[in-house]
Amino acid sequence: MQGDQIPELPIINFATIQAATYNFSDENKLGEGGFGPVYKGMLSDGKDIAVKRLSRSSGQGLEEFKNEVTLIAKLQHRNLVRLLYYCIERGEKMLIYEYMPNTSLDAFLFDPIKRAQLSWERRQNIVGGIAKGLVYLHEDSRLRIIHRDLKASNVLLDHEMNPKISDFGMARFLGGNQSQVNTNRVVGTYGYMAPEYAMGGLFSVKSDIYSFGVLLLEIISGKRNRSPHLPEDAQSLLIYAWEMWCNGRAMELIDPLLAESCPTSEVFRWIHIGLLCVQQDAADRPTISFVILMLGSESMKLPQPTQPGFFFARAAVESDKSAASAKICSNNDVTISTLEPR
């Protein structure tokens, strides 16, 4: 196994993971993502772990896996989930992460009962933590990292409900003086993908900003971008938010659970920031460091937002049938693994 080892991260053997997860029992299964199931485990020293077991049908080869692990191992920030070990043995490829006891943001945000635990102060903390994690990825790490799949299910919550961005299987870095990259293989999730990326395969820090903007509006409203709980004529949260903004009714976006407890002016400002992040033209979207400045300032004058990029908001609604038949997405927020741009 010496030739397969990755110097940046400790390796752990299959038998140890098998014992920690009670042979990958269903009782220990936390969920399943686009690349395979995730299990809770406990090591012999009592340490809780989360084990991401890559499906053999994921299409990810050994070299791709090693490159991914090498990339993730270099990322160290309090708002990024920490990768502890990896395992390449018996034809298996596994990533072992720190365990997040409160699972993911979507488990709270879109649950009618659990959402009550997300007070305005807690949502502020979650948004701020996600933004700080993105600042590290985009500006402060040794490599400029584009996550490419930022969404509520990829934000995990620790025991104090602090957010940590997870799932870097689709992350890519920009080298040298690159500001954007074009790819023929588009990956991501319907509703969170920037139009220039979905349509042309062009990704940059601004495509992550678009995803952040969608997520910010979801956190404010408690509704998914594509949700049956939106008004009948609203195809997506973005379209609904834009229409409410233009009609002077933006405050109708607020989660009813927050209506009596949150400061109106602050929420209105955050809606404004969310709309700035999802503008059609990537050049008009702010950087994440500027987003943090806007979130933290009550006096800063904000530019007026232009129309959001609606491409995937419309296309996903109109093409559910064909997308399902192509097996590139589903209604439960599963990541698209491959999508050829036009």
C-alpha positions as CSV (number, residue, x, y, z in Angstrom):
1,M,0.0,0.0,0.0
2,Q,3.0,2.3,0.3
3,G,2.6,3.5,-3.3
4,D,-1.0,4.5,-2.7
5,Q,-0.3,6.5,0.4
6,I,-1.0,10.2,0.6
7,P,1.6,12.0,2.8
8,E,-0.7,14.9,3.8
9,L,-3.2,12.6,5.7
10,P,-3.0,9.4,7.8
11,I,-4.3,6.2,6.4
12,I,-6.6,3.9,8.3
13,N,-7.2,0.2,7.6
14,F,-10.5,-1.3,6.4
15,A,-10.9,-3.6,9.5
16,T,-10.8,-0.6,11.8
17,I,-13.6,1.2,9.9
18,Q,-15.6,-2.0,9.6
19,A,-15.5,-2.5,13.4
20,A,-16.2,1.2,14.0
21,T,-19.4,1.1,11.9
22,Y,-20.6,-2.3,13.0
23,N,-19.9,-3.7,9.6
24,F,-21.6,-0.7,7.9
25,S,-24.9,-1.5,9.6
26,D,-28.1,0.2,8.5
27,E,-28.5,1.5,12.0
28,N,-25.3,3.4,11.6
29,K,-26.2,4.9,8.2
30,L,-26.5,8.7,8.3
31,G,-27.6,9.2,4.7
32,E,-26.6,8.8,1.1
33,G,-25.1,11.4,-1.2
34,G,-24.2,11.5,-4.8
35,F,-21.0,9.5,-4.3
36,G,-22.3,6.9,-1.8
37,P,-23.5,6.2,1.7
38,V,-22.2,7.9,4.9
39,Y,-22.0,6.0,8.2
40,K,-21.5,7.0,11.8
41,G,-18.7,5.2,13.5
42,M,-16.8,5.1,16.8
43,L,-13.1,4.3,17.0
44,S,-11.6,2.2,19.8
45,D,-10.6,5.4,21.7
46,G,-14.2,6.6,21.8
47,K,-13.9,9.2,19.0
48,D,-17.0,9.6,16.8
49,I,-16.4,9.7,13.1
50,A,-18.4,10.0,9.9
51,V,-17.4,7.5,7.1
52,K,-18.1,8.4,3.5
53,R,-17.9,5.1,1.6
54,L,-17.6,5.8,-2.1
55,S,-19.9,3.8,-4.3
56,R,-18.0,1.5,-6.8
57,S,-20.3,2.9,-9.5
58,S,-19.4,6.6,-8.7
59,G,-17.0,6.6,-11.6
60,Q,-14.1,8.0,-9.5
61,G,-10.8,6.2,-10.1
62,L,-7.9,5.9,-7.7
63,E,-6.0,8.8,-9.0
64,E,-9.0,11.1,-8.9
65,F,-9.7,9.9,-5.3
66,K,-6.1,10.6,-4.3
67,N,-6.1,14.0,-5.8
68,E,-9.4,14.8,-4.0
69,V,-7.9,13.7,-0.6
70,T,-4.7,15.6,-1.2
71,L,-6.8,18.8,-1.9
72,I,-9.1,18.4,1.1
73,A,-6.2,17.5,3.5
74,K,-4.7,21.0,2.9
75,L,-7.9,22.8,4.0
76,Q,-8.0,23.7,7.6
77,H,-10.6,26.1,8.9
78,R,-13.1,26.1,11.7
79,N,-16.0,26.4,9.2
80,L,-14.9,23.5,7.0
81,V,-15.5,19.9,8.0
82,R,-12.1,18.3,8.9
83,L,-11.0,15.2,7.0
84,L,-9.2,12.9,9.5
85,Y,-8.2,9.7,7.6
86,Y,-8.7,7.9,4.3
87,C,-8.8,4.3,3.4
88,I,-7.9,2.5,0.1
89,E,-8.3,-1.2,0.6
90,R,-10.2,-4.3,-0.7
91,G,-11.4,-2.3,-3.7
92,E,-12.9,0.3,-1.3
93,K,-12.3,4.0,-1.2
94,M,-13.4,5.8,2.0
95,L,-13.1,9.2,3.6
96,I,-13.2,9.6,7.4
97,Y,-14.4,12.9,8.7
98,E,-15.1,14.5,12.1
99,Y,-18.6,13.6,13.2
100,M,-21.2,16.4,13.2
101,P,-23.9,15.5,15.8
102,N,-26.5,17.9,14.5
103,T,-26.2,16.5,10.9
104,S,-26.9,19.0,8.2
105,L,-28.6,22.4,7.9
106,D,-31.3,21.1,5.6
107,A,-32.4,18.6,8.3
108,F,-33.4,21.7,10.4
109,L,-34.2,24.4,7.9
110,F,-36.7,22.4,5.9
111,D,-38.3,20.5,8.7
112,P,-41.5,22.2,10.0
113,I,-40.8,21.2,13.6
114,K,-37.0,21.4,13.8
115,R,-36.9,24.7,12.1
116,A,-38.2,26.4,15.3
117,Q,-34.7,25.7,16.7
118,L,-33.2,28.1,14.2
119,S,-33.7,31.5,15.9
120,W,-32.7,34.6,14.0
121,E,-29.5,34.8,16.1
122,R,-28.7,31.2,15.2
123,R,-29.4,31.8,11.5
124,Q,-27.1,34.8,11.6
125,N,-24.3,32.7,13.1
126,I,-24.9,30.0,10.4
127,V,-24.8,32.5,7.5
128,G,-21.7,34.2,9.0
129,G,-19.9,30.9,9.4
130,I,-20.6,29.8,5.9
131,A,-19.4,33.1,4.6
132,K,-16.1,32.8,6.6
133,G,-15.6,29.3,5.2
134,L,-16.0,30.6,1.7
135,V,-13.6,33.5,2.4
136,Y,-11.0,30.9,3.3
137,L,-11.6,28.8,0.2
138,H,-11.7,31.8,-2.2
139,E,-9.1,34.1,-0.8
140,D,-7.1,32.9,2.2
141,S,-6.1,29.3,1.5
142,R,-3.0,28.4,-0.3
143,L,-5.1,27.3,-3.3
144,R,-8.2,29.2,-4.5
145,I,-10.9,26.6,-4.1
146,I,-14.3,26.6,-5.9
147,H,-16.7,24.3,-4.0
148,R,-19.2,23.9,-6.9
149,D,-21.9,22.3,-4.8
150,L,-22.7,24.6,-1.9
151,K,-26.2,23.9,-0.6
152,A,-28.0,23.3,2.7
153,S,-27.3,19.6,2.8
154,N,-23.6,20.3,2.4
155,V,-23.5,22.5,5.5
156,L,-23.1,20.4,8.6
157,L,-23.7,21.6,12.2
158,D,-21.6,20.8,15.2
159,H,-22.9,20.3,18.8
160,E,-23.2,24.1,19.2
161,M,-24.9,24.5,15.8
162,N,-21.9,26.1,14.3
163,P,-21.8,25.5,10.5
164,K,-19.1,23.6,8.6
165,I,-19.0,23.4,4.8
166,S,-18.6,19.7,3.7
167,D,-18.4,17.5,0.7
168,F,-15.4,18.6,-1.4
169,G,-15.7,15.8,-4.0
170,M,-16.6,18.3,-6.7
171,A,-14.3,21.1,-5.6
172,R,-11.7,22.5,-8.0
173,F,-8.9,25.0,-7.6
174,L,-7.8,27.9,-9.8
175,G,-4.2,28.0,-10.5
176,G,-1.9,30.9,-11.0
177,N,-3.7,34.0,-12.2
178,Q,-6.8,32.2,-13.3
179,S,-10.1,33.9,-12.4
180,Q,-12.4,31.4,-14.0
181,V,-12.3,27.9,-15.7
182,N,-14.4,26.4,-18.4
183,T,-15.3,22.7,-18.2
184,N,-17.2,20.2,-20.3
185,R,-18.3,18.3,-17.3
186,V,-20.8,20.3,-15.2
187,V,-21.5,19.0,-11.7
188,G,-23.7,20.5,-9.0
189,T,-27.3,20.6,-7.9
190,Y,-30.4,22.0,-9.6
191,G,-31.5,25.3,-8.1
192,Y,-28.0,26.2,-6.8
193,M,-26.1,26.3,-10.1
194,A,-25.2,29.7,-11.6
195,P,-26.5,30.2,-15.1
196,E,-23.1,30.7,-16.7
197,Y,-21.9,27.4,-15.2
198,A,-25.1,25.5,-16.0
199,M,-25.3,26.7,-19.6
200,G,-21.6,27.1,-20.5
201,G,-19.5,25.2,-18.0
202,L,-17.9,28.4,-16.7
203,F,-17.1,28.3,-13.0
204,S,-15.4,30.9,-10.8
205,V,-15.7,32.2,-7.3
206,K,-18.8,34.0,-8.6
207,S,-20.6,30.7,-9.3
208,D,-20.1,29.8,-5.6
209,I,-21.4,33.3,-4.7
210,Y,-24.6,32.5,-6.7
211,S,-25.0,29.3,-4.6
212,F,-24.4,31.2,-1.4
213,G,-27.1,33.7,-2.4
214,V,-29.7,30.9,-3.0
215,L,-28.7,29.5,0.4
216,L,-29.1,32.9,2.1
217,L,-32.6,33.3,0.8
218,E,-33.5,29.8,1.9
219,I,-32.2,30.5,5.4
220,I,-34.3,33.7,5.6
221,S,-37.5,32.1,4.2
222,G,-37.2,28.5,5.6
223,K,-38.1,27.3,2.1
224,R,-36.2,25.4,-0.6
225,N,-35.5,27.2,-3.9
226,R,-37.7,24.5,-5.5
227,S,-40.4,24.0,-3.0
228,P,-44.1,22.9,-3.1
229,H,-44.7,25.4,-0.3
230,L,-44.2,28.4,-2.5
231,P,-47.2,30.2,-4.0
232,E,-48.7,28.3,-6.9
233,D,-47.5,30.8,-9.6
234,A,-43.9,30.8,-8.2
235,Q,-41.6,28.4,-10.0
236,S,-38.7,28.9,-7.6
237,L,-37.8,30.9,-4.5
238,L,-35.6,33.1,-6.6
239,I,-38.4,34.1,-9.0
240,Y,-40.7,34.6,-6.0
241,A,-38.1,36.7,-4.2
242,W,-37.5,38.9,-7.2
243,E,-41.2,39.5,-7.8
244,M,-41.7,40.4,-4.2
245,W,-38.7,42.7,-4.3
246,C,-39.9,44.5,-7.4
247,N,-43.4,44.8,-5.9
248,G,-42.2,46.2,-2.6
249,R,-43.3,43.1,-0.7
250,A,-39.9,41.6,0.1
251,M,-40.7,41.1,3.8
252,E,-43.2,38.5,2.8
253,L,-40.2,36.2,2.3
254,I,-39.5,35.9,6.0
255,D,-40.0,32.6,7.7
256,P,-43.2,33.0,9.7
257,L,-41.4,31.5,12.7
258,L,-39.2,34.6,12.7
259,A,-41.8,37.2,12.0
260,E,-42.2,38.4,15.6
261,S,-38.5,38.1,16.7
262,C,-36.2,39.4,13.9
263,P,-35.3,43.0,13.3
264,T,-37.1,44.0,10.1
265,S,-34.5,46.3,8.7
266,E,-31.8,43.7,9.1
267,V,-33.8,41.0,7.4
268,F,-34.6,43.3,4.6
269,R,-30.9,44.1,4.1
270,W,-30.1,40.3,4.0
271,I,-32.7,39.7,1.4
272,H,-31.1,42.6,-0.6
273,I,-27.7,40.9,-0.2
274,G,-29.1,37.6,-1.3
275,L,-30.5,39.1,-4.5
276,L,-27.1,40.8,-5.2
277,C,-25.4,37.4,-5.0
278,V,-27.7,35.7,-7.5
279,Q,-27.7,38.3,-10.3
280,Q,-27.6,37.1,-13.8
281,D,-24.3,38.6,-14.7
282,A,-21.5,37.1,-12.7
283,A,-19.5,40.3,-12.8
284,D,-22.3,42.1,-10.9
285,R,-22.2,39.7,-8.0
286,P,-20.1,40.7,-5.0
287,T,-17.0,38.8,-3.7
288,I,-17.5,36.9,-0.5
289,S,-15.3,39.3,1.5
290,F,-17.6,42.1,0.3
291,V,-20.6,40.0,1.3
292,I,-19.2,39.8,4.8
293,L,-18.8,43.6,4.9
294,M,-22.4,44.1,3.8
295,L,-23.8,41.5,6.3
296,G,-22.0,43.3,9.2
297,S,-22.8,46.9,8.3
298,E,-26.0,48.7,8.8
299,S,-24.9,52.0,7.2
300,M,-23.2,50.7,4.0
301,K,-25.2,51.8,1.0
302,L,-26.0,48.7,-1.2
303,P,-26.3,48.8,-5.0
304,Q,-29.6,47.9,-6.4
305,P,-29.8,44.3,-7.6
306,T,-30.5,43.4,-11.2
307,Q,-32.6,40.4,-12.2
308,P,-31.4,37.0,-10.9
309,G,-30.1,34.3,-13.2
310,F,-33.3,32.2,-13.6
311,F,-31.9,29.6,-15.9
312,F,-32.0,26.6,-13.7
313,A,-34.9,27.8,-11.7
314,R,-37.0,27.6,-14.9
315,A,-35.2,24.7,-16.6
316,A,-35.4,22.4,-13.7
317,V,-39.1,22.9,-13.4
318,E,-39.8,22.5,-17.1
319,S,-37.5,19.5,-17.6
320,D,-38.1,17.4,-14.5
321,K,-39.3,14.5,-16.6
322,S,-36.3,14.4,-19.0
323,A,-33.8,15.0,-16.2
324,A,-35.2,12.1,-14.2
325,S,-35.0,9.8,-17.3
326,A,-31.4,10.8,-17.7
327,K,-30.7,10.0,-14.1
328,I,-28.8,13.2,-13.4
329,C,-30.9,14.5,-10.6
330,S,-33.8,13.7,-8.4
331,N,-36.4,15.5,-6.3
332,N,-34.5,14.9,-3.0
333,D,-31.7,17.3,-3.7
334,V,-29.2,14.7,-4.9
335,T,-26.2,16.1,-6.7
336,I,-25.9,16.0,-10.4
337,S,-22.7,14.1,-11.2
338,T,-22.4,14.9,-14.9
339,L,-24.2,17.3,-17.1
340,E,-23.0,18.4,-20.5
341,P,-23.3,22.2,-21.1
342,R,-24.9,23.6,-24.2
